[in-house]
Every structure is written in structure tokens, then in C-alpha cells.
Amino acid sequence: MTDGVRAPPALKEKLGKLGLIRIDDFVLHLPLRYEDETRCYQIADAPWGEPVQVEARVLDVAVQYRPRRQLVVRVRDAAVAEEVSGGQELALRFLNFYGSQSKQLETARDNGQLLRLFGEIRQGFFGPEMVHPRYRVVAAETPLPAALTPVYPTSAGVSQTALRKLIAAALAEADLSEIFDDAWRQRLALGRFADAVNYLHAPPPGAPLGALQLRTHPAWRRIKFDEVLAQQLSLRRAFLARRERGAAELKAAGHLAAQLLAGLPFALTAAQHRVVAEIDHDLMQPHPMQRLLQGDVGSGKTIVAALAACRAIEAGWQVAFMAPTEILAEQHYLKLKAWLEPLGVRIAWLSGSLRKAEKKAMQAEAAGGAQLVIGTHALIQETVDFARLGLAIVDEQHRFGVQQRLALRQKGGQVGAGGGVAAIPHQLMMSATPIPRTLAMSYFADLDVSVIDELPPGRTPIRTKLVADARRDEVTARVEAAVAAGRQAYWVCPLIEESEKLQLQTALDTHAALSAELAGLRVGLVHGRMKADEKAATMAAFAAGEIDVLVATTVIEVGVDVPNASLMVIEHAERFGLSQLHQLRGRVGRGVHESVCVLLYAGPLSETARARLKIIYEHTDGFEIARQDLHLRGPGEFIGSRQSGVPLLRYADLEADADLVELAHAEAECLLQEQPSAVARHLVRWLGSREQLLKA
């Protein structure tokens, strides 16, 4: 079993789908929960409503048809004499069974054989019963297990029995020795790895079942720390490997940025000045910047990105600016064009919806004189080549996969200033979804992070209201009142994940209904299926005040800035995620007028939907909303496409184990410097070949 398991090919394939290939994979495939088969109860003494084990003899086996076909078996406590009555009998009920099962139990009855049963005792129609208990025929002298029975994560075709045997074999053959020196382990107050693994796979009788199930036992602490440390080490190693690559040193006097700032009708906040300085410092280095810029809705990330672009352009390099949706990319294009074209910057626009001739012309611009190319994922197509790409900016980076971000970076490839070294572009990734600190430390440890942690002055607080769908008439009346006062409103259609076509139809129906209900008001419509020029015209009309109410799908989630819009209505708000609700709410409150976000919901609400609406109602701070969102959803869903390139945590919990994340984060740098060979062995143990995913 040195390289893998000895198992039939069909089983090996199924094990592979569980990620079980190497010995270490089996060693680290730890139980979900445990069952206590180390003791047997008498039926009369066994607690009800929790898994227990009893020994019994079969009294009767019958197939009944009340109300459906089922196998009902009456058993009697094996330790009680036949003449004793009351409380010692139990019914076993099997709703799904085979004929062979019935025969086996009849044979056990006829031969007086002993059954060892495991399940929950509950009150049935005819007294105490177990439904679908696990059972086996045993001899009277068959010993009880010497450890709690582990229950492992599995899939169809891989039984618990097979897994237990394979894991036991792996433990017998695996190298469970300490990788880092003992002094290091003792300094961190960690137990031995071998002790932790063996204990978790086979806890002794009397082990604290609660602490094991909740993963608070010291053995779990060691495993969780090792897992978080592997993630930290792999991300940090990827970060350092990218540092060794060459990049253009974007040194510029700053004249273009100064011109841009001088023409703006607003001043930067202290937080914006700070992150601009951090980015400028990175762009002047001979290795590629790998920085995540995060800030809450409306904190002013776009101007920071524009100033970074100014530095690259003034230094003689091109900038690519990629956004996940066409409407967002287009909003950036219009804003950056208004800011930078008057300063003499050549800007190109590239999206999938352009006509063939237009696309060809824009591709030629990218390969020629365009200094700033803005677009969607069309920027990373093979037909797009940049003449001299020095900076890649990716907005809403969590919506792009690792390979997409990598493809944009590979559009560089120029010869670096050092001569002969292929330079890759500096990369600035932006996110309006604030990332909780523990998540940033664990899943984004391969990035430098800048945070804009203050909003520009003049932003008015947004009041959030929860309104039941039955009060829809009151909401339309509120829209009429807002328009009568000279304001504008958004009306966002429900999110229908199952079908984009259904969502489009809902938008069309909502637009028709509101046009009738709000007779006399100018009601516009924008959705993802519209042509780019139609969307642009509608958004321009709304921004110019020519549309009173804009009915929209979530295409307006980010990037839309209309200061006169002071009312946001989100229909079927219970269908949206927290980050989307927060993003949509951030489309209002951009002017001097009091703004309101109305969350229309339809009951009955699920527990999760109720929790989401409560959080968005009670909080306006994006970081607190993100922290609670992480708690609700877990990191895998929260980080989106990025998970395909980062080892997800199986055992550690970012909130409950925040102290371990902090500790591993602090230790990773020292270990990489002081014990590099041990680091390599630790990563092989935990990640195997999966570490290669981090090269993006």
C-alpha cells in the first residue's frame, strides 16, 4: 500500500472519487461521527431516542401489510429468562427488505441464535420498536468492540465495513512520525500526530463522545492545526514562487495621476490614499504585484484602480481591466473613459457581444496602441494579444475561476527590465464583497490585501425595511411618492436560479405589471439578455433622469451609480444571498437624499431565509454582514470560483478555530525559512499533488 490501496479496480475508482488514493489520504479520512458499540443494554434499561446496542433472540418473523408491505420481527432480551415478562421485548420494523433477510431472521429464530442490534428505540404502535436497526448474528462469546465505531464520509458503492478495513490497513503501514521537531510541537502545546490520528480513528471505551462529535477534543486540535498549517504553507509558497517571476518596474513621476485627481469633483479619503500608496509601492517592484483590493459598496475602489492604471500607462505599459458581466464592464468603461480620455489616454472596449468587425478592430487596438483595454472575459480569448501588458485589473475577482485569472496574467510575456526574464503583468483584484479576517488569512494568504475601510463623505445612511408580499400595494404607493418628490427608484426582480429564461420572463412580467400599476410614470427595463447598446441606452436614460422606475434583474448588482435614485425595492428578497442583497442595497444612498431599501418577501420563510433577512435588516456594515454570511454558508460557497485553486478546509472551522488560523499564519513564514524540507513533507502528507492547483 505504499502508493495506494490494494483493492479491486471498481472499488479503487469509487475510492478515488472520495479522494482516497494514497495511504495518507486514508489516514486523514477522519470520522464524521461515532457509534458506541462497546456496551450492551438490556432492553428494559436502554435509553430511548439515542443510538444504543442490545442483544436479543428472535421470537417471531412476519411480513405485514399495514399500511404498506413491511417486515416486522419480535425479539426478546437475550439476558432475560423466558418466563419473565414485561419490558423485555422489542419490535424491529423494516420498511425495505429482501426475502433473504426474512429467511436469515427465521433461521436465527429456529436455531435460537443471538442478534446484536444497534439503533434507536422509539414508541411504536405496538410498544417499543427499532426501525431499520443494524444487526448481525453473533455467538454468545463474541466480544464487544474495544473502541467506539467510526462512521466515515462515504459514497455509493463504498461500505463502512470496507472503509474501516482499508483505513486500519493504512494506519498499520503509514508513516505517522512527527515532521517538524519536537521542540516546535511542545512550544505550540500540540499533542503527537500519531496519537491524535489513532485516537480519532479508534477512540477507547469511555471516550468523551460529545467532544469527539463537536471536534473540540485535543486530538482534533492537532489535526485541525496541521490542516490549517498545510493550507497556509501551500499558499505562502505559491506567493513566494510568484515573487521569483519577473515583472516590469512601473516607475512614473505621477503626472497622469495628478491630472486625474485635479479634475475630480471629489477628494480621496484617507483610506483611499493609503491603499493607493500600497499599490504604487508594489507596482515599482521587479516582481509581480498580487494584491486584493477590498472595500464595501461605494467605498471608491474604481478611482483607486484608475490611479493604478495611470501609473502603468505613464510608465509606458498597457492595462487590461476585466469585469464579470457586460453591464459592469460597460459601467467601468464609461466612467474610466470620462476620466481618462480627456487626459489623452487611448481606451478600447472589448466584449463578447460586439459585432465581428468591431471585435476585430478592438483586438487590433489591444495589440497596437490602446493603453487601457476594458471588457469581459472576452479579454482572455486566444485571439486577444496585448502589445505590452503591464497591469491586469480584475473586478469582482471571486466570480472568475483560477484558470481565467491565470489566462489574463499570461497575456503578458514581455521581456523584463532585467533582460531575458519573461515579465508577467502585475495583478490587482478587486472585491466589493468584504472578506472576514479569518477567511482572508486562510484562503487569501497568497495575496497582499488592501482594505478601503471608510466611505466617502456625503453618503447618506440607507434605511432597510422588511415588507410582506401581501403589502405590495403600499410599496407601489411609496414608489409613486418618491417619484413625486423628484427621486427615482429601482425595482429588482426575483432571482430564479433554475432558469435564466424564467428570470427574463419574470422581469418582462414585472415590467408590464408595474407599467400598469404606476400609470403616468416612466418605467424602464434592463436585463442580461438585452443587447449591449440597448442596456447602455437604458442605463444612460435612467442616469439622466429620463426613467422614473428601473425594473431590473441582478445585472445592476454592482457598478451602477445614480445619485438621484433613493429607493430600492427587491422582490422576493428571501431568494437572494446576503452579499447580493448588500450589493443591491448599495445602489441607493449615493446622493444627498435619504434612501430606503424595501425587501419584499413571500412566506412561509425557511429558517435560512429568515436568518439572512434578519442580518441584512440589522446591519449595514459589509464586513459584519460578510462575517455572518460566512457563518451561515461556510467558506466553500462564500469564496466562489476561487475554491477550485485553494485547498478547502475539511476539519477546521474558521470561526471556532480562529486561534489556530492565527497561529498557523504566524508559523508558516518561519517554517518556510527554517525547515523547508519538513514543509515539503508536510504538504505531501496533507495535499499530495493538489498543491499544484495553487500555481495560478
C-alpha positions in Angstrom: 0.0 0.0 0.0 3.0 2.3 -0.4 1.5 4.3 -3.3 -2.2 3.4 -2.8 -4.6 0.8 -1.7 -4.9 -2.9 -2.7 -8.5 -3.1 -3.9 -10.4 -4.3 -6.9 -10.4 -1.7 -9.8 -14.1 -0.9 -9.5 -13.7 -0.1 -5.8 -10.5 1.8 -6.4 -12.4 4.1 -8.9 -15.1 4.8 -6.3 -12.4 5.4 -3.6 -10.7 7.8 -6.0 -13.9 9.9 -6.2 -13.7 10.3 -2.4 -10.1 11.5 -2.8 -8.8 8.2 -1.3 -5.7 7.2 -3.4 -2.6 7.3 -1.2 -2.0 5.9 2.2 -2.0 9.4 3.7 -5.4 10.0 2.2 -6.9 7.1 4.2 -5.1 8.1 7.3 -6.6 11.6 7.1 -10.1 10.4 6.1 -11.4 11.0 9.6 -14.8 10.0 11.0 -17.9 12.2 10.7 -19.3 10.7 14.0 -19.1 7.7 16.3 -21.4 4.9 17.5 -20.9 3.3 20.9 -20.9 -0.4 20.4 -18.6 -1.0 23.3 -21.5 -1.8 25.7 -24.8 -3.6 25.6 -28.0 -2.6 27.3 -30.9 -4.7 28.5 -34.0 -3.7 26.5 -35.8 -2.5 29.6 -32.8 -0.3 30.7 -31.8 1.1 27.3 -32.4 4.9 26.9 -34.8 5.9 24.2 -34.2 8.3 21.3 -30.5 7.8 21.0 -28.4 5.0 19.3 -28.0 2.0 21.7 -26.9 -1.6 21.4 -28.9 -4.6 22.7 -28.7 -8.4 22.4 -31.8 -10.3 21.7 -33.3 -13.6 20.4 -35.9 -13.7 17.7 -39.4 -14.7 18.8 -41.4 -14.1 15.6 -40.9 -13.0 11.9 -43.8 -11.8 9.9 -44.4 -9.8 6.6 -47.3 -7.4 7.3 -49.3 -5.1 5.0 -50.3 -2.4 7.5 -50.4 0.1 5.8 -47.6 -1.0 3.4 -45.6 -4.1 3.0 -43.0 -4.4 5.8 -41.0 -6.9 7.8 -41.8 -7.0 11.5 -39.6 -9.0 13.8 -40.4 -9.5 17.5 -37.3 -10.1 19.7 -36.7 -10.7 23.4 -33.8 -9.6 25.6 -31.1 -12.4 25.5 -30.2 -11.9 29.1 -33.7 -12.5 30.5 -35.3 -15.8 31.2 -38.3 -16.8 29.0 -40.8 -16.9 31.9 -40.0 -13.2 32.8 -42.5 -10.9 31.1 -42.9 -7.1 30.6 -40.5 -4.6 29.2 -38.1 -7.1 27.8 -39.5 -7.3 24.2 -38.9 -5.1 21.2 -40.3 -4.9 17.7 -37.9 -4.5 14.7 -39.5 -2.9 11.7 -38.0 -3.0 8.2 -39.8 -1.0 5.5 -37.4 -2.1 2.8 -36.1 -5.6 3.0 -35.1 -8.7 0.9 -36.5 -12.2 1.0 -33.1 -13.4 2.1 -33.2 -11.1 5.1 -36.5 -12.6 6.2 -35.1 -16.1 5.8 -32.0 -15.2 7.8 -34.0 -14.0 10.7 -36.3 -17.0 10.6 -33.2 -19.3 10.8 -31.9 -17.3 13.7 -35.3 -17.8 15.4 -35.3 -21.6 14.7 -31.7 -22.1 15.9 -32.1 -19.8 19.0 -29.2 -17.6 17.7 -28.3 -14.3 19.2 -28.8 -11.0 17.4 -26.7 -7.9 18.3 -28.8 -4.9 17.4 -27.9 -1.2 17.1 -30.4 1.6 16.6 -32.8 4.0 18.4 -35.7 2.7 20.5 -38.9 4.6 20.0 -42.5 4.2 20.8 -44.3 2.3 18.1 -47.9 1.3 17.5 -47.5 -1.9 19.5 -44.9 -0.7 22.0 -41.1 -0.1 21.9 -39.5 -0.6 18.4 -36.4 -0.1 16.4 -36.9 1.0 12.7 -34.2 -0.4 10.4 -31.7 -1.3 13.1 -28.2 -2.5 12.1 -27.9 -6.1 13.2 -25.7 -9.2 12.9 -25.9 -12.8 14.2 -23.3 -13.4 16.9 -22.2 -16.2 19.2 -22.7 -15.8 22.9 -19.0 -15.4 23.5 -18.4 -12.8 20.7 -16.6 -9.9 22.4 -17.7 -6.3 22.2 -15.6 -3.9 20.2 -12.6 -2.4 22.1 -13.2 1.1 20.6 -16.1 3.4 19.5 -17.2 2.6 16.0 -16.2 5.3 13.5 -18.7 6.4 10.8 -16.8 7.8 7.8 -17.8 10.1 4.9 -18.5 7.8 2.0 -20.4 7.5 -1.3 -22.5 4.8 -3.1 -20.6 1.5 -3.5 -18.2 2.1 -0.7 -19.4 0.5 2.6 -18.4 1.5 6.1 -17.0 -2.0 6.6 -14.8 -1.8 3.6 -13.6 1.7 4.6 -12.8 0.6 8.1 -10.7 -2.3 6.9 -8.8 -0.1 4.4 -8.2 2.7 6.9 -7.0 0.1 9.5 -4.5 -1.3 6.9 -3.3 2.2 6.0 -2.7 3.1 9.7 -0.6 -0.1 10.1 1.6 0.8 7.1 1.6 4.6 7.2 4.5 6.8 8.5 2.9 8.7 11.3 6.1 10.2 12.7 6.5 13.9 13.6 7.6 16.0 10.6 8.6 19.1 12.5 10.9 18.9 15.5 9.6 18.1 19.0 10.6 21.4 20.4 8.4 23.2 17.9 5.4 20.9 18.8 5.9 21.4 22.5 6.2 25.2 22.2 2.8 25.2 20.4 1.3 22.8 23.1 0.3 20.2 20.4 -0.2 16.5 21.0 1.7 13.9 18.9 0.3 13.4 15.3 0.3 9.6 15.6 -1.5 9.7 18.9 -4.2 12.1 17.5 -4.8 10.0 14.3 -5.0 6.7 16.1 -7.3 8.1 18.8 -9.7 9.7 16.3 -10.0 6.5 14.2 -10.5 4.3 17.3 -11.5 6.1 20.5 -11.4 3.9 23.5 -14.5 2.9 25.6 -15.5 5.8 27.8 -14.0 8.4 25.4 -15.9 11.8 25.6 -18.3 11.3 22.8 -19.5 14.9 22.9 -16.0 16.4 22.5 -15.3 14.0 19.6 -18.6 14.7 17.8 -18.1 18.5 18.3 -14.4 18.3 17.3 -13.2 20.0 20.5 -11.1 17.1 21.8 -7.3 17.8 21.9 -6.8 15.2 19.2 -8.9 17.2 16.9 -6.9 20.3 17.8 -3.7 18.7 16.5 -5.4 17.6 13.3 -7.1 20.9 12.6 -3.9 22.8 13.2 -1.9 20.6 10.8 -4.6 21.1 8.2 -4.7 24.9 8.5 -0.9 24.9 8.5 -0.8 22.9 5.3 -3.1 25.5 3.7 -1.0 28.4 4.9 2.3 26.9 3.8 1.0 26.0 0.3 -0.5 29.4 -0.3 2.6 31.2 1.1 4.9 29.0 -1.0 2.8 29.9 -4.1 3.1 33.6 -3.2 6.9 33.3 -2.9 7.2 31.4 -6.1 5.3 34.1 -8.0 7.7 36.6 -6.3 10.5 35.0 -8.2 8.9 35.8 -11.5 10.0 38.9 -13.3 7.6 41.9 -13.8 8.0 45.4 -15.2 9.0 48.1 -12.7 6.3 50.6 -13.3 8.2 53.7 -12.3 6.5 57.0 -13.2 6.6 60.6 -12.0 2.9 60.5 -11.2 1.9 63.4 -13.6 -1.0 61.5 -15.1 -2.5 60.5 -11.7 -2.1 64.1 -10.5 -4.0 65.4 -13.6 -6.8 62.8 -12.9 -7.1 63.8 -9.3 -7.1 67.5 -10.1 -10.1 67.1 -12.4 -12.3 65.1 -10.0 -15.2 66.7 -8.2 -14.3 64.9 -5.0 -11.3 64.3 -2.8 -9.9 60.9 -1.9 -10.5 59.6 1.6 -7.5 58.8 3.9 -8.2 55.1 3.3 -8.0 55.6 -0.5 -4.7 57.5 -0.2 -3.3 54.7 2.0 -4.2 51.9 -0.5 -3.0 53.9 -3.5 0.4 54.2 -1.7 0.4 50.4 -1.1 -0.4 49.7 -4.7 2.2 52.2 -6.0 4.9 50.6 -3.9 4.1 47.2 -5.4 4.0 48.4 -9.0 7.5 49.7 -8.7 8.9 46.3 -7.7 10.6 43.9 -10.2 8.3 41.1 -9.2 4.5 40.9 -10.0 2.1 42.5 -7.6 -0.6 40.1 -6.4 -2.9 42.3 -4.4 -6.6 42.1 -3.4 -8.3 45.4 -3.0 -11.4 45.1 -1.0 -13.9 47.7 0.2 -17.5 47.9 1.0 -20.1 49.0 -1.6 -19.5 52.6 -2.6 -16.1 52.9 -0.9 -14.4 54.1 -4.1 -12.4 51.2 -5.5 -12.8 52.2 -9.1 -10.8 55.5 -8.7 -8.1 53.6 -6.9 -7.9 51.2 -9.8 -7.8 54.2 -12.2 -4.9 55.7 -10.4 -3.0 52.4 -10.6 -3.8 52.3 -14.3 -2.4 55.9 -14.6 1.0 54.7 -13.2 1.3 51.8 -15.6 0.3 53.9 -18.6 2.7 56.7 -17.7 5.4 54.1 -17.4 4.7 53.0 -21.0 2.7 49.9 -20.4 -0.8 48.7 -21.2 -3.6 48.0 -18.7 -6.3 45.4 -19.0 -9.5 45.8 -16.9 -11.7 42.8 -16.7 -15.2 42.6 -15.1 -17.5 39.5 -14.9 -20.6 40.9 -16.6 -21.1 43.1 -19.6 -23.1 45.7 -17.8 -20.5 46.1 -15.1 -17.6 46.2 -17.6 -19.6 48.8 -19.6 -20.1 50.9 -16.5 -16.4 50.9 -15.8 -15.7 51.7 -19.5 -18.0 54.8 -19.4 -16.6 56.0 -16.1 -12.9 55.5 -17.0 -13.4 56.9 -20.5 -14.9 60.1 -18.9 -12.0 60.4 -16.5 -9.0 59.4 -18.7 -9.8 60.2 -22.4 -9.6 64.0 -21.7 -6.1 63.3 -20.4 -5.1 61.7 -23.8 -5.4 58.0 -22.7 -6.4 55.7 -25.6 -9.1 53.3 -24.4 -10.6 50.2 -26.1 -13.7 48.3 -25.2 -13.9 44.5 -25.8 -16.9 42.3 -25.1 -18.5 39.1 -26.4 -21.5 41.0 -27.8 -19.5 43.2 -30.2 -20.0 42.5 -33.9 -17.3 40.6 -35.6 -15.8 43.7 -37.4 -15.9 45.8 -34.2 -14.3 43.0 -32.2 -11.5 42.6 -34.8 -10.8 46.3 -34.6 -10.7 46.3 -30.8 -8.4 43.3 -30.8 -6.1 45.2 -33.2 -6.2 48.1 -30.7 -5.1 45.8 -27.9 -2.3 44.5 -30.0 -1.4 48.1 -31.0 -1.8 51.5 -29.4 -4.6 51.1 -26.8 -3.3 52.0 -23.4 -6.3 50.7 -21.5 -8.5 47.8 -22.6 -11.7 47.3 -20.7 -14.0 44.3 -21.1 -15.5 41.0 -20.0 -13.8 37.5 -20.2 -13.5 38.3 -23.9 -10.1 39.8 -22.9 -8.7 36.3 -22.2 -9.7 34.8 -25.5 -6.8 33.3 -27.6 -7.4 35.9 -30.3 -6.6 38.8 -28.0 -2.9 39.7 -27.7 -1.6 42.7 -25.9 1.5 44.6 -27.2 2.8 45.4 -23.7 0.6 44.4 -20.9 1.9 45.7 -17.5 -1.1 45.6 -15.2 -4.2 43.4 -15.1 -7.1 44.6 -13.0 -9.9 42.1 -12.2 -13.1 43.4 -10.7 -15.3 41.1 -8.6 -12.5 38.6 -8.7 -14.4 35.9 -6.8 -16.6 35.4 -9.9 -13.7 34.3 -12.0 -12.1 30.9 -11.7 -8.3 30.3 -11.2 -7.8 29.4 -14.8 -9.5 32.6 -16.1 -7.3 34.9 -13.9 -4.3 32.9 -14.9 -5.2 33.3 -18.6 -5.3 37.1 -18.2 -1.9 37.1 -16.5 -0.4 35.0 -19.3 -1.3 37.8 -21.8 1.9 39.4 -20.6 5.1 37.6 -21.5 7.3 40.6 -22.4 11.0 40.7 -21.7 11.6 42.3 -18.3 13.9 45.2 -17.4 16.5 42.8 -16.1 16.9 41.3 -19.6 15.9 37.9 -20.7 13.3 37.3 -17.9 9.7 36.9 -19.1 7.7 39.6 -17.3 4.2 38.8 -16.3 1.7 41.6 -15.5 1.1 43.0 -12.1 -2.4 42.0 -10.9 -4.9 43.9 -8.9 -8.0 42.0 -7.9 -11.0 43.9 -6.5 -13.9 42.7 -4.4 -16.9 44.6 -3.1 -17.8 41.6 -1.0 -15.9 42.2 2.2 -13.9 39.2 3.3 -13.8 38.4 7.0 -10.4 38.5 8.6 -10.1 34.7 9.3 -11.2 33.9 5.7 -8.7 36.4 4.3 -5.9 34.9 6.4 -6.7 31.3 5.4 -8.0 31.4 1.8 -6.2 34.5 0.6 -2.9 34.0 2.3 -1.2 34.0 -1.2 -2.3 37.7 -1.7 -1.4 41.0 -0.3 -4.6 42.6 0.9 -5.6 46.3 0.9 -8.8 47.4 2.6 -10.7 50.7 2.0 -12.3 50.8 5.4 -14.1 54.2 5.2 -16.9 55.5 2.9 -16.6 58.9 1.1 -18.2 61.8 3.0 -21.7 62.7 2.0 -23.0 59.2 1.7 -26.4 59.0 3.4 -27.3 56.0 5.6 -29.8 53.6 4.0 -32.8 52.5 5.9 -33.9 48.9 5.4 -37.5 47.8 5.6 -38.9 44.3 5.6 -42.3 44.1 4.0 -44.5 41.1 3.4 -45.6 40.5 -0.2 -49.3 40.9 0.9 -48.5 44.7 1.4 -47.2 45.2 -2.2 -49.8 48.0 -2.8 -48.1 50.1 0.0 -44.7 49.6 -1.7 -46.0 50.8 -5.1 -47.6 53.8 -3.4 -44.2 54.5 -1.8 -42.6 54.4 -5.3 -45.1 56.9 -6.6 -44.4 59.2 -3.6 -40.6 59.0 -4.2 -41.0 59.9 -7.9 -43.4 62.8 -7.0 -40.7 64.1 -4.7 -38.2 64.1 -7.7 -36.4 60.9 -6.9 -36.0 57.7 -8.8 -36.4 54.0 -7.9 -35.0 50.6 -8.7 -37.3 47.5 -8.7 -35.3 44.3 -8.7 -36.9 41.1 -9.9 -36.6 37.8 -8.1 -33.6 35.6 -8.6 -34.6 32.4 -10.2 -31.5 30.1 -10.2 -33.2 27.3 -12.1 -33.7 29.1 -15.3 -32.3 32.3 -16.9 -35.3 32.1 -19.3 -37.7 32.1 -16.4 -35.9 35.0 -14.8 -36.2 37.0 -18.0 -39.9 36.3 -18.3 -40.4 37.4 -14.7 -38.6 40.7 -15.5 -40.9 41.2 -18.5 -44.0 40.4 -16.5 -42.9 42.7 -13.6 -42.2 45.5 -16.0 -45.7 45.1 -17.6 -47.4 44.9 -14.2 -45.6 48.0 -12.8 -46.2 50.0 -16.0 -49.9 49.4 -15.5 -49.9 50.0 -11.7 -47.7 53.1 -12.0 -49.6 54.7 -14.9 -48.1 58.1 -15.7 -44.6 57.1 -14.5 -41.8 56.3 -16.9 -40.9 52.6 -16.2 -37.8 51.2 -17.9 -36.4 47.7 -18.1 -32.9 46.3 -18.1 -31.8 42.6 -18.1 -28.9 40.4 -19.1 -30.4 39.3 -22.4 -30.6 42.8 -23.9 -28.0 43.9 -26.5 -25.2 45.9 -25.1 -26.2 49.1 -26.8 -29.8 48.7 -25.5 -28.6 48.2 -22.0 -26.3 51.2 -22.3 -29.1 53.4 -23.6 -31.5 52.4 -20.8 -28.9 52.9 -18.1 -27.9 56.3 -19.6 -31.6 57.3 -19.7 -32.0 56.3 -16.1 -28.9 58.2 -15.1 -30.2 61.3 -17.0 -33.5 61.2 -15.1 -35.5 60.2 -18.2 -36.7 57.0 -16.5 -38.5 57.1 -13.1 -38.5 53.5 -12.2 -36.0 50.9 -13.5 -37.1 47.3 -13.4 -34.0 45.2 -13.4 -32.6 41.7 -12.8 -29.4 41.4 -10.8 -27.3 42.9 -13.7 -27.4 46.2 -11.7 -25.9 44.4 -8.6 -22.6 46.3 -9.0 -21.1 49.2 -10.8 -24.3 51.3 -11.2 -24.1 54.8 -9.8 -27.2 57.1 -10.0 -27.2 59.6 -7.1 -30.8 60.6 -7.6 -32.1 57.0 -7.1 -33.2 56.9 -3.4 -35.5 53.9 -3.3 -34.6 50.2 -3.9 -37.3 47.5 -4.0 -36.1 43.9 -4.0 -38.9 41.5 -4.8 -38.7 38.0 -3.3 -35.7 39.1 -1.2 -35.7 35.7 0.5 -34.3 34.2 -2.7 -31.1 36.3 -2.6 -27.9 35.7 -0.8 -26.6 38.2 1.7 -23.8 39.6 -0.4 -26.2 40.2 -3.3 -28.8 41.9 -1.0 -26.0 44.1 0.4 -24.7 44.9 -3.1 -28.1 45.8 -4.4 -28.9 47.9 -1.4 -25.7 49.8 -2.1 -27.1 51.1 -5.4 -29.0 53.7 -3.4 -27.7 56.2 -0.8 -25.3 57.7 -3.3 -26.7 61.2 -3.2 -27.8 63.7 -0.5 -31.3 62.3 -0.2 -32.5 59.9 2.5 -32.6 56.4 0.9 -34.7 53.3 1.6 -34.3 49.7 0.6 -37.5 47.7 0.8 -37.1 43.9 1.0 -40.4 42.3 -0.2 -40.7 38.7 0.9 -43.1 35.9 0.5 -43.9 33.5 3.3 -43.5 31.0 4.7 -39.8 31.7 5.2 -37.3 28.9 5.6 -35.0 29.2 8.7 -32.0 30.2 6.5 -34.0 32.8 4.6 -35.3 34.3 7.9 -31.7 34.4 9.2 -30.5 36.2 6.1 -33.2 38.8 6.2 -32.7 39.4 9.9 -28.9 40.0 9.3 -29.4 42.4 6.3 -32.1 44.3 8.3 -30.0 44.7 11.4 -26.6 45.5 9.8 -25.2 48.0 7.2 -21.5 47.2 7.8 -20.4 45.0 4.9 -17.7 43.3 7.0 -20.2 42.3 9.7 -22.6 41.0 7.1 -19.8 39.0 5.5 -18.8 37.5 8.8 -22.3 36.4 9.5 -22.7 35.2 5.9 -19.6 33.1 6.3 -21.1 31.6 9.4 -24.3 30.7 7.5 -22.8 29.3 4.4 -19.3 28.1 5.2 -16.1 29.1 3.2 -16.5 26.9 0.2 -19.6 28.6 -1.0 -18.5 32.1 0.2 -15.3 32.3 -1.8 -16.9 31.2 -5.1 -14.8 30.1 -8.0 -11.5 30.7 -6.1 -12.1 27.4 -4.3 -11.0 25.4 -7.4 -7.5 26.6 -6.7 -7.3 26.6 -2.9 -7.3 23.6 -0.6 -10.6 23.7 1.3 -10.6 23.0 5.0 -12.3 19.8 5.9 -11.9 19.8 9.7 -11.0 23.3 10.9 -13.8 25.8 11.3 -12.8 29.4 10.5 -14.9 30.9 13.4 -14.5 28.2 16.0 -10.8 27.7 15.2 -9.8 31.3 14.5 -7.0 31.0 17.1 -5.5 28.1 15.0 -5.7 30.1 11.8 -3.8 33.0 13.5 -1.2 30.6 14.9 -0.7 28.8 11.6 -0.5 32.1 9.8 2.3 33.2 12.1 4.2 29.9 12.0 4.2 29.4 8.2 6.7 32.1 7.3 9.3 30.9 9.9 8.9 27.2 8.9 9.4 28.0 5.2 12.7 29.7 6.1 13.9 27.4 8.8 12.6 23.9 7.9 11.9 23.9 4.1 12.4 20.1 3.7 10.0 19.4 6.5 7.5 21.9 4.9 7.6 19.8 1.7 6.9 16.6 3.6 4.0 18.2 5.5 2.5 19.3 2.2 2.8 15.9 0.7 1.1 14.4 3.7 -1.9 16.8 3.5 -2.2 17.8 -0.1 -0.3 15.3 -2.3 -0.4 16.6 -5.9 -3.3 19.1 -5.1 -0.8 21.8 -4.3 -0.2 22.2 -8.0 -3.6 24.0 -8.2 -2.1 27.0 -6.4 0.2 27.9 -9.3 -2.4 30.2 -10.7 
